[in-house]
């Protein structure tokens, strides 16, 4: 079992990611309305699907991150850090295309928390292996 700090950090990151995913999914009707005049139909029909994909991977990352934070393992730590980088890249891409808004800040915070949880977990796994 790991120290509570890495678990709490991963849980906070997961809650932020779930909130961002919720905001994204609830905005889907507005996306569909705003794409009504887009031609060709391929883009009009494809945009809502592309809108939901980030939200789905944020839910996936949130769920796995909480589970991974419970095990003192270098592999789990590496996956948490990779998830943190993934979310930070999402924040960077959103920032580059849209600019600053609350979603970028939330993704940045979640990514930083996942990185921190990964580093804490790696430290705990190293301490365990040194015993």
VOVONU-499285 format. One record per residue (C-alpha): residue number from 1; x, y, z. Coordinates in nm, 2 decimals. Layout:
<pts>
+-----+--------+--------+--------+
! seq !   east !  north !     up !
+-----+--------+--------+--------+
! NUM !      X !      Y !      Z !
...
+-----+--------+--------+--------+
</pts>
This chain:
<pts>
+-----+--------+--------+--------+
! seq !   east !  north !     up !
+-----+--------+--------+--------+
!   1 !   0.00 !   0.00 !   0.00 !
!   2 !   0.12 !   0.35 !  -0.07 !
!   3 !   0.12 !   0.66 !   0.15 !
!   4 !  -0.21 !   0.86 !   0.14 !
!   5 !  -0.05 !   1.16 !  -0.04 !
!   6 !  -0.01 !   0.99 !  -0.37 !
!   7 !  -0.36 !   0.85 !  -0.35 !
!   8 !  -0.51 !   1.18 !  -0.26 !
!   9 !  -0.32 !   1.36 !  -0.54 !
!  10 !  -0.44 !   1.10 !  -0.79 !
!  11 !  -0.79 !   1.13 !  -0.67 !
!  12 !  -0.79 !   1.51 !  -0.70 !
!  13 !  -0.65 !   1.48 !  -1.05 !
!  14 !  -0.92 !   1.23 !  -1.14 !
!  15 !  -1.20 !   1.45 !  -1.00 !
!  16 !  -1.07 !   1.75 !  -1.20 !
!  17 !  -1.05 !   1.53 !  -1.52 !
!  18 !  -1.41 !   1.40 !  -1.46 !
!  19 !  -1.53 !   1.76 !  -1.42 !
!  20 !  -1.36 !   1.86 !  -1.74 !
!  21 !  -1.51 !   1.56 !  -1.92 !
!  22 !  -1.86 !   1.64 !  -1.78 !
!  23 !  -1.83 !   2.00 !  -1.91 !
!  24 !  -1.72 !   1.88 !  -2.25 !
!  25 !  -2.00 !   1.62 !  -2.28 !
!  26 !  -2.27 !   1.87 !  -2.17 !
!  27 !  -2.15 !   2.12 !  -2.43 !
!  28 !  -2.21 !   1.86 !  -2.71 !
!  29 !  -2.56 !   2.00 !  -2.80 !
!  30 !  -2.41 !   2.34 !  -2.85 !
!  31 !  -2.15 !   2.19 !  -3.08 !
!  32 !  -2.42 !   2.02 !  -3.29 !
!  33 !  -2.61 !   2.34 !  -3.32 !
!  34 !  -2.30 !   2.54 !  -3.42 !
!  35 !  -2.22 !   2.29 !  -3.69 !
!  36 !  -2.56 !   2.30 !  -3.86 !
!  37 !  -2.43 !   2.51 !  -4.15 !
!  38 !  -2.11 !   2.33 !  -4.21 !
!  39 !  -2.06 !   2.16 !  -4.55 !
!  40 !  -1.97 !   1.89 !  -4.65 !
!  41 !  -2.18 !   1.67 !  -4.43 !
!  42 !  -1.88 !   1.46 !  -4.34 !
!  43 !  -1.74 !   1.74 !  -4.13 !
!  44 !  -2.07 !   1.83 !  -3.98 !
!  45 !  -2.13 !   1.47 !  -3.87 !
!  46 !  -1.77 !   1.40 !  -3.77 !
!  47 !  -1.72 !   1.70 !  -3.54 !
!  48 !  -1.95 !   1.58 !  -3.26 !
!  49 !  -1.77 !   1.25 !  -3.25 !
!  50 !  -1.43 !   1.42 !  -3.23 !
!  51 !  -1.57 !   1.64 !  -2.96 !
!  52 !  -1.65 !   1.34 !  -2.73 !
!  53 !  -1.32 !   1.16 !  -2.78 !
!  54 !  -1.11 !   1.38 !  -2.54 !
!  55 !  -1.38 !   1.35 !  -2.28 !
!  56 !  -1.38 !   0.98 !  -2.31 !
!  57 !  -1.00 !   0.95 !  -2.27 !
!  58 !  -1.01 !   1.19 !  -1.97 !
!  59 !  -1.26 !   0.95 !  -1.80 !
!  60 !  -1.04 !   0.66 !  -1.89 !
!  61 !  -0.73 !   0.83 !  -1.74 !
!  62 !  -0.92 !   0.94 !  -1.43 !
!  63 !  -1.04 !   0.59 !  -1.35 !
!  64 !  -0.71 !   0.42 !  -1.42 !
!  65 !  -0.51 !   0.68 !  -1.23 !
!  66 !  -0.71 !   0.62 !  -0.91 !
!  67 !  -0.66 !   0.24 !  -0.94 !
!  68 !  -0.29 !   0.27 !  -1.02 !
!  69 !  -0.22 !   0.50 !  -0.72 !
!  70 !  -0.29 !   0.21 !  -0.48 !
!  71 !   0.01 !   0.00 !  -0.57 !
!  72 !   0.38 !   0.06 !  -0.49 !
!  73 !   0.51 !  -0.02 !  -0.83 !
!  74 !   0.76 !   0.15 !  -1.06 !
!  75 !   0.54 !   0.05 !  -1.36 !
!  76 !   0.23 !   0.21 !  -1.20 !
!  77 !   0.43 !   0.52 !  -1.13 !
!  78 !   0.55 !   0.53 !  -1.49 !
!  79 !   0.20 !   0.50 !  -1.62 !
!  80 !   0.08 !   0.78 !  -1.39 !
!  81 !   0.36 !   1.01 !  -1.51 !
!  82 !   0.27 !   0.92 !  -1.87 !
!  83 !  -0.09 !   1.01 !  -1.81 !
!  84 !   0.02 !   1.34 !  -1.65 !
!  85 !   0.22 !   1.42 !  -1.96 !
!  86 !  -0.07 !   1.32 !  -2.19 !
!  87 !  -0.31 !   1.56 !  -2.00 !
!  88 !  -0.05 !   1.83 !  -2.01 !
!  89 !  -0.02 !   1.79 !  -2.39 !
!  90 !  -0.40 !   1.81 !  -2.41 !
!  91 !  -0.38 !   2.14 !  -2.22 !
!  92 !  -0.11 !   2.27 !  -2.44 !
!  93 !  -0.30 !   2.18 !  -2.76 !
!  94 !  -0.62 !   2.34 !  -2.63 !
!  95 !  -0.42 !   2.65 !  -2.53 !
!  96 !  -0.26 !   2.68 !  -2.87 !
!  97 !  -0.59 !   2.65 !  -3.06 !
!  98 !  -0.83 !   2.83 !  -2.82 !
!  99 !  -0.62 !   3.04 !  -2.58 !
! 100 !  -0.66 !   3.06 !  -2.21 !
! 101 !  -0.98 !   2.95 !  -2.05 !
! 102 !  -1.09 !   2.75 !  -1.75 !
! 103 !  -1.06 !   2.41 !  -1.92 !
! 104 !  -0.69 !   2.47 !  -2.00 !
! 105 !  -0.62 !   2.56 !  -1.63 !
! 106 !  -0.81 !   2.25 !  -1.51 !
! 107 !  -0.63 !   2.02 !  -1.75 !
! 108 !  -0.29 !   2.17 !  -1.65 !
! 109 !  -0.37 !   2.12 !  -1.28 !
! 110 !  -0.48 !   1.76 !  -1.34 !
! 111 !  -0.17 !   1.69 !  -1.54 !
! 112 !   0.06 !   1.84 !  -1.28 !
! 113 !  -0.12 !   1.64 !  -1.01 !
! 114 !  -0.08 !   1.32 !  -1.20 !
! 115 !   0.29 !   1.38 !  -1.25 !
! 116 !   0.32 !   1.45 !  -0.88 !
! 117 !   0.14 !   1.13 !  -0.79 !
! 118 !   0.36 !   0.94 !  -1.02 !
! 119 !   0.68 !   1.08 !  -0.87 !
! 120 !   0.55 !   1.01 !  -0.52 !
! 121 !   0.46 !   0.66 !  -0.62 !
! 122 !   0.80 !   0.60 !  -0.78 !
! 123 !   0.97 !   0.72 !  -0.46 !
! 124 !   0.76 !   0.48 !  -0.25 !
! 125 !   0.84 !   0.20 !  -0.49 !
! 126 !   1.21 !   0.27 !  -0.46 !
! 127 !   1.19 !   0.28 !  -0.09 !
! 128 !   1.01 !  -0.05 !  -0.09 !
! 129 !   1.27 !  -0.21 !  -0.31 !
! 130 !   1.55 !  -0.09 !  -0.09 !
! 131 !   1.41 !  -0.27 !   0.21 !
+-----+--------+--------+--------+
</pts>
